[in-house]
Amino acid sequence: MNSNFYCVIMAGGSGTRFWPMSRVARPKQFLQVESTGKSFIRHTYERFARIIPADNILVVTTDRLGNLVREHIPELKEENLLLEPYGRDTAPCIAYATYTLLKRNPNATMVVTPADHIILDRDVFEEEVLAAMEYSSGKDVLMTLGMTPTRPDPNYGYIQVSGGRCKSGGKDVVKVKTFTEKPDVELAKVFIESGEFFWNSGIFVWSAESIRTEMERYLPEVTRLFAGWENAIGSPMEDIFIEKVYSDCIKISVDYGVMEKTAKAWLYPAHFRWADVGTWESLYNIVSDKDDFGNVFNSRNILSKDNIESLIISEDTDKLMAVAGLKDFVVIDTRDALLICPKSDKRVKDFISGLAMPGYEKFK
């Protein structure tokens, strides 16, 4: 393994659209939705520990989720757990990790990944991540792994590349032309039909020095708050320093803040099967084990009749659930909440927004 290669796992998200299994106290990245007995974040750690030295894997999360990270990744070194006082989206998170790595190793090349992806084709994944890291370690580029879109999904970001997808049919990197964050379905159809767009996987690869330079150029309102990081990070004053940084920091993603503006954006066309399971519908789409009517169940104790293309999950797999007559529905049963709703992502999101009403806060 290359000692200059690092992995940064971003694990501070709330995963609200995975309600009612995902809650404020235990968001999506700590859930087990597959039959492996492992959570999303555990899978992510093990996936990268096969290709990155364990001592070089960092997890960035919020203070309130720190103990959950320790519970799910007990072997993680304490100094590799970076705790944000508040969630400020991906740009401040990446800035914190970048300055931390520069303090430890100015020659660091980093892969930055969310904690809640499903990745299939493990060997292909490992090969392509390492290839992207090798390429980025020797060049001043900001690389994103792009996925070939299979449907006009409005829940993903889209990346337009020079020459179109046909030019990148192999494994050659391609120059990025534009980023578009979560277009509507009609625009997503146009993108796919053009043959010029990839899905944005949210997995980035770059040298620590390259991302530092571009963040300081395009996001000075964030990076100026880290002034003095050379002495503060890794010292007894780090917690106080980071508290001050985040108190004044804006909330912004690295996509908006840097990737849409930089002239150094490139795309590595990935070929492994991938899903950013941000919604119940996206989970349904990635699961291949469906019954003859296209239904997905997580338990044998589900009595199904006349259901079609529905997702039915129970936290208590010993409980008998009887469900009949649903088409394109989600049924999620937990200890204290039950969701029955059309599978459409937008309708689920609209429905869950009602949790902000008085009297329902305890279920968030």
Buried (B, 14 or more C-beta within 10 A) or exposed (E): EBEBBBBBBBBBBBBBBBBBBBBBEBBBBBBBBBEEEBBBBBBBBEBBBEBBBBEBBBBBBBBBBBEBBBEBBEEBEEEBBBBBBBBBBBBBBBBBBBBBBBBBBEEBBBBBBBBBBBBEBEEBBBBBBBBBBBBBBEBEBBBBBBBBBEEBBBBBBBBBBEEBBEBBEEEEBBBBBEBBEEBEEEBBEEBBEEEBBBBBBBBBBBBBBBBBBBBBEBBEEBBEBBEEBEEBBBEEEBEEBBBBBBEEBEEBBBBBBBBBBBEBBBBBBBBBBBBBBBBBBBBBBBBEEBEEEBBBBBBEBBEBEEBBBBBBBBBEBEEEBEBEEBBBBBBBBBEEBEBEBBBBBEEBBEBBEEBEEEEEEEEB
